[in-house]
Amino acid sequence: MKTFSSWLASPWRRSAAATVAGALPVLAFPAPSLWWFAYVALVPWIALARTAPTGRRAAFDGWWGGFGFMLAMHHWLLPNLHVFTFVLAALLGALWAPWGWLVRRLLGGAPPRGRVVAALVVLPSAWLAVELVRSWEALGGPWGVLGASQWQVTAALRLASVGGVWLLSFLVVLLNVAVAVLLTVRRARVPAVTALVAAGAVTASVWAGSPVAEADGRARIAVVQPGVVAGPDSADRRFDREVRLTRRLVGQGVDLVVWGESSVGFDLGARPDLARRLAALSRTTGAEILVNVDARRSDRPGIYKSSVLVGPDGPTGDRYDKMRLVPFGEYIPARSLLGWATSVGEAAGEDRRRGTGQVVMDAGTGLRIGPMVCFESAFPDISRNLAEDGADVLLAQSSTSTFQQSWAPAQHASLAALRAAETGRPMVHATLTGVSAVHGPDGGRAGPWLGTDTSTTRVYDVPLAHGTTPYVRFGDWPLYAALLVLAAWVTTETVRSVRLRRRPAPGPPAPHARTAHGSPARPGH
């Protein structure tokens, strides 16, 4: 009977196994939300790469696993980008090729304890390096960062306030490496158990010693979610529905009303009638309204997505233009080379224009708000900058109407918990069609989520907190520490390699010692 190892002798079977193994971590994210599975999800992938017959094959295992991870994480793009989704997954998956090679280098065969100890630090650091590179906006941004799977774990959110989502990713990979060592490298169980104990100790110490965001006020913020509006004149009909829903807020004492991304499909400068209707709504509700305009500007060339604050007298002048755009959805990177994507999927026919800086707005009651638009809530540095600039509440205006039946809306909404915990500021994630969510300054829910089948208005009592979290103060220090670890390991390996090359070659074997009579000596003589 064939063994599994003999079945893997085929390169194609091995590649298929790596693809499946790489896709497993996606089950830890919404909608499945098996957050605990993240602690062992990488074990099959690690076990496969460490048994690769060559370093080249281990790199291919890393590549194919990365392909599976990226394809599973972005599977909801298939109806829109079609075959180009596979191309993107293959390109991004190549980032994990060095990681696969490192797994074999450090854990292949029967590694001594020293190499296992190095693996417990180097492999999580290498994973963070991959996440750092793929977090570049043009490569898709930090969507599906492994640590983001822990958004509903209270202890993990406390860790996020210290080191952001990057610290969570490091610890999750560390746990996976330790479990893989326990299962596959028996002689190195002591370092693996030590790593597990250390991870628990770090979590406990952070839990006990890190500052807790304590509420020192409240704000009543209303989210208007109109639901799916399709067909001709959808922009006008959506606006009318949003107006009707907002009128329900009269007399409820709200401090701010938030509409979702692309909630206004016309430039307010070119449509003063819409600006007047919004101003009247602000007067009747007693609150300013944050809308999102997705239209060609009347005062400058190009299409922008902009958060616009409207008060009783009309637009207040506070405006934030989206800075980080969705690749292919809102612009095509290197359009001269990749413009063919428009012929195989629903890629952007015209590039959106970018804003030039972040904005903190005064909502009129002393409430300072920091707006983001959709995809931008995935970037930890954006929310951290807003907290540093004095925002009391973080706001993300989003729309996932194209992906209503996929895992994307819930996964996007879950990011609000992480951004809130990282910054110690509450976060409102308001969408056109769900999922909308509000999380308090500790990352916990501040009320029920609004699902994709909901068309309603919801008022949230949002707890406010001030102070500065360690993550806001010190920034992305886990990333810098990971890069230092990798640099130290490369330096050590280089020095060792040089020393081995300089070591003199062994000479011929020494002749056997002989006795005075010329016969070979025997032991004991």
N, C-alpha and C positions, 0 to 999 in steps of 0.2 A: 504494500500500500504506500502510495506517495505521501511524503511528509509535506508540511506547509513550506518548509525551507526549499525543498526540491521544486515545489509548485512555483515559488518565487524566482527560480532560476531563469525563467523567461523574462527578458527586459520589459515586455509589454505588460505582463501580469504584475510585475513589481511596480511599474508605473501606475497601473490601475489601483493597486493596494495603497500606494502613497497618496494618490488623489483622494481616495475614500478616507484615509487616516487624517489627511489635512482638513477635510471638511467637517470632521467631528466637533471641533470647538464651537461651531455655529449654533449647536443645540443649547449652549449655555446662554445665548442671547434671546431677547424677545423675538417671536412670540412664544417659543417653547419655554424659555426662561428657566432652564435647568441649571441655575447658577452654580450649584455644587459640582456639576459635571466638569466645569472648567478646570478643577484641580487634578483631573486625571485624563482630560481629553487629548492631551499631547502625547501620552504614554505610548500608544501604538505607533505614532509617527517617529518618536525617538527610538523605540525598539527596532523599527525597520531600518532607520538610517544607520544605527550603530552596527548592524550586521551586514552592511553593504560590502561586497568583495573588494572594492577599490574606493579611493577618495573621490574619483570621478563619478562613480555610481552613487555615492552618498550625496554628492551635489545634485545629481538628477533627482534623487529621492526628495531632497529639500525643495527643488523646483516644482516637481509634480505635487508635493504636498501643499506648497504655496498656491499653486494653481487651483487645487481643490478648495482651499480655504477662501480664496478670493472669489471663486465662482459661486460657492455656497453663500458667501456673505452678500453678494450682489445679484443673486439669482432673479430677483424681482425686476431687474433691468432687461431681462430677456425679451419681453413683449415689445420693448421700445428700441433697444439697440441690436437685437437679434444676434447675428454671428459675431458682431463686433464685441459683444460681452465676453466671448471666449478669447478674443485677441487681447482684450484688456487684462483678463485673468491670467493669461500666459505671460504677458509682459510684467505684471506686478508679482506673479509667482516666482519669477526669476530672482527676486530679492532674497528669497529664502534658500537659494542654492548654497551660499557660503555657510549658512546656519546648518544645513544638512551635512556639509563637509566637516564642520566643527564637531558635530555630534559623534561622528565616527572617529575623528582625531582624538577626542577626549574620552570616549566611552567604548570604543571598539575593542573587540577581543576580550582580554582579561586585564583591564586597566588597574594599575596600582592605586593605592589610596590617594596619593598625591594628585594624580590626574583626575580622580573622581572629585576631590575637593575643588580643584580648578574648574571642573565642569559645572559644579553647583553655583559658581559665581559667573563664569564666562558665558555659559549658554543663555541664562536670563539677560545678561548684558547685551549679547549679540541679538537677541530677540528685540530688545528695546531699540537697538540701532536700526533694525529693519523697520520697526514701527515709526521711527523718526523719519527715515527716508520716504516711506510711503505716505507720511502725513503731509508732504508737500501738496499744496492745492492742485497743481497740474497733474499729479498722480492719483487723485481721488480723495485726498485729505484723510484725516484720522477716523474714518468710518470703520467700525468694527475693531477698534483697539481692544486687545484681549482683556485688559483690566475693566473695560466698560461693562463686561458681563456681570460685574458685582454691584450693580447700581442699587439693588434692593437689600443688600447686606449691611446692617447697621455698623458693624465693626469695620467693614471695608470703606464705608463713607467717612468714618473717622480717620482712617489712613489717608484717604484722598485729600483731607484738609491739610495733611502734612506734606505729602509728595505728589499729589495729583493722581490722575489715572495712570501715570507712568509707574508710580510705586506699586500700584495694584498689579499691573502687568508683570513687573519684575517678580513679585512674590508668587503670582499664579504660575509662572514658568518655573520658578525655583521648586515649588511643590511638585510639579509634574516631573522634573528631572529627578528629584529625590525618590518619588514613587517608582519611576522607571529603574533607578539603580537598585532599589529594594527588590524589584521583581526579576532583574536580569543579571545583576552583578553581586553575587552572594558575598564575596570576600570584602565588599565595600559597604556593608550595611551600616556600620558604625557612623561613617560620615553622613550617610543618607538620613539616619535617625536624628543625628545632631542637627542637620539642616532643618528637619521638620520641627524639632523642638525650638530652634532659633527663630523660625518664622512665627511660631506661636508666642514666643517671648516678646518679639518685636511688636506683634499685634496687641498683646496685653499691656505692654509698657506705653504704647501710643494711646490705647484706650484710657489708661489711668492718668497719663501726664499731659496729653494734648489739650489745648483750650477748647471749650465747648461754646458754640454760638448760642448765646442766650437772647431771647426775644426782649426787645425794649420798646416795642410799639407795634401797631398793626395798621394795615391799609386794606381797604375794600376795593378789590380789583375785579372787574367784570370781563369775562371772555365771551366774545360773540362768535359762534361757530355756525355758519349758514348751511353747511352740508353741500352735497354735490348739486351743482346747477349746470346743466349741459344744454346743447342745442344753440340755435341762432339767438343773437342778442343776449348771450349768457352774462356778459359783463354788466349790462343794465339790470337784468333780472336779479343777479346776485346782489348788486348794490341795493335794490329795493328791498330784498329780503333782509339784508343786514340792517337797514333802517328800521324795518318793522320789529326785528328782534331787539334792537337797541332801545326802542320806545318802551319796552317792558321794564326798563330799569328806572323809570321815573319814580321818584319817591323812595328809592332804596338806599340812598346815601352813599353811592359809590364814589371813590376817589379818582378812578381812572377806568376807561373802557378801552379794550384792546381788540382790534380786528386782526384777521390772519393775513398771511402773505398774499399779494395780488388781490387784495379785497377791493381795491379801486382800480379799474382798468383804464382810466383816463387821467391825463395830467390835469391837476386842479387849476393850474394857471390857464389852461385852454378851456376848462369847463367851470366857469365861475358859478354856474347853477348848482353843481355838485358841492362846491365849497360852501355855498350858502345853506344847503340842506344839512351838511355836517355841522356847521356853526349853530344852526337851530337845534340840532340834536344835543349839542354840548350844553346849550342854555337850558333845555328842558330836563336833562338828566343831572345837571349840576356838576358835570365832570368833563375833563378834556378827553378827547378820543384819539388814540394812536391808530392810524390807518396805514396801509401799505400800498403804495402806488406802483404799478407795473405798466409803464407807458413811455412813449417817446416824449422827451422833455420839450417844452415850448420855449425855454430860455437857453438851451444849448443843444447841440446835435447828439443823437443817439438815444437808445432805450436804457432806462435805469430802473432798478428796483429800490424803492426808497420808503423808509419809515418817516411819516409826516405826522406831526402833532397838530391837532385842530382844537381850538378853544371857542369860547362864545362869540368871538369876533372874527372867526375864520382861522386859517393856518397861522400858527404862532411864529413861524420862521425857523422853528427847530426841525431840521431834516437830516436824516442819515441815509446816505447812498451805500448800498451793499458793496463791500470791498472784495470778498472772496466768492467767486462764482463757481457754479457747478460745472465741471468739465463735461463737454458735449451737451449737457442740458441747457446751459446758458451761454456757453462759448465753446469753440473748438480749438484746443491747443494746436499750434502749428497748422493752421487751417490750410495753408498751401500744400501740406503733405497729407493731412488727415481729413480734408474736406469731403472725401468720398463717403465718410460715415453718414452724411445726410441722405445718401442714396440707399442705404441698407437699414436705416432706422430713423427714429424721431429726434435726430440731433438738431442743435440750434441752427436755423437758417441764417441768423444774423447774431453777431456777438453782442451781448449786453455790455454796457460801459461800467467801469468801476468807480467807487467812491475813493476819496483820498485820505480819509481819517475817521476815527471813531468819535462818537458824540454822546455826551451825557445831557439829558434833557430835564428841565424842571416842569413837572406836570401841573403846576399851578397851585398846589396845596403844600409846597415845600417838599414834595416827594420827588426824588431824583431818580430817573429811570435810564437804564443802559440798553438800547435796542440792538438786536442782532436780527439777521434775516436768514431763516431756514438753515441751510448747510453750515452757516457760521457757528451754530451752537455746538458743532462737533470739535471746534478748535479751542482747547483750554486757554490759550494765551489771550484770546479775544475777551472772554469773560473776566479773566484775571486783570487785564488792562482796565476794563470798565469799573471793577471793584476798586482798583487803585485810584481811579479818577473820581471816586466819590459816589458811584451809583448806589442807591438804596435797594433797588429791585432790578434784576436782569430780566429782559424780555426777548423772546424769540418768536418772530412771526413766521409761520410756516404754512406750506401747502403740500400735501402728498396725495392729492386727488387722483393722480395717474396710477398710484400704486395701492389703492384702497384694499384690495383683497390679498395683499402680501404681508410679510413680516415688517416691512419698512416703517409704517406709521408708529407702531409700538416701540420699535427700537429707537426711532428718532426721539420720541417723547421721553424715553428712559434717560437720555443724555441730560435732561434738566436736573435730575437728582445729583448727578456727578458734578455739574457746573455749580450747583448750589452748595454742595458740600465742600468743593475746592475753595470757594471764595467766601463762604460764610454769609452769602446773600441769597434771599429767596429768588426763585426763578419761575417765570410764567412762560409756558410754551403754548402759544395760541395758534390754532390752525383753521383753515377754511373748512376742512372736512374731517377732522379727527386724525390722530388722537391728540386732544389737548390735555395739558397737565400742568399742575402747579405744585412746586416743592418748596418747603421751608428752608431756612438757612442751614439746617443740619442735613439736608438732603431728603428728609422724610416727606411723605405726601401731606399737602395742606388741604386736601379735598379729593373727591373722586375724579378719575379721568373721564373725559368725554370721548366715547368710541366713534368709530368711523361711520356708524349708522345714525348719528345724532345730529339734529339741527335744533339748536337751542341757545339760550344765554345762561351763563352761570356766574354767580357772584362768589368770590373766594375771600375769606378773611385771612389775609397773608401776614404772617408774623415777620416783623422787621428786626434786624440785628446789625450791630456795628462792631468795630474792631477789625483786626487783621489776622487772617489765618497764616500758619507757617508757609503754606504753598504760595499765597499771594506775596508774602515777604521775600521768600527765597527762590521762587520760580521753579523751573524745571530741573532742579538739582539731581533727581534720579537719572535723567538723561546724561548729564555731565559726568556723574559718577560711573555710569555704564561705559561711556567712551573712555574714561581713564582706565577702567579695568581692562578693556580691550587693548588699549595702547600698552599697558603694563605687560599683558600676556604676549602680545606680538614682540615686544622688546625682549622679554625673557626667552621666548622661543628662538629669536634671531641670535641672541648671545650664545645660547646652547648649541645651535647649529654651527656657528663659527668655531666654537671650541672643539666640536667633534671633527670638523674639517682640519683643524690645526694639530690635532692629536697625532703623534707619529704612528705610522703603521707598525703593527707587531712584527718583530724579527722572526727568524727561523727558530723552531723549537730547540731548546737546550739539549745537548747529548746526555744520555743516561749516565749518572755517576757510576764509576767502576771502583772495585776494590784494588788493593795492591797487586792481586794476582791477575787483574784484567777482566774478571768476571763481573757482570752487572750486580750492583748492590741490591740487596733485598731489604724490605722494610725491617727496621729493628737493628740493622747492622751499622 
